[in-house]
Amino acid sequence: MLVKRNMKSKELAEIIGITTANMSILKSGKAKAVRFSTLEAICKALDCQPSDILEYVNE
């Protein structure tokens, strides 16, 4: 979605109010959890739905 919106991770992090380190963790898929408020802010900034940026992987 970042590519589709022509946006850098750093720019998104600034818009939604998180650190670039936390954005990197979210982007890499290494986050153990994500707050609904953060997910909402990401979706608002990228004009997308959660299903556009989340994927369930059965381990």
Order of alpha helices (4+ residues) and beta strands (2+ residues): alpha-alpha-alpha-alpha
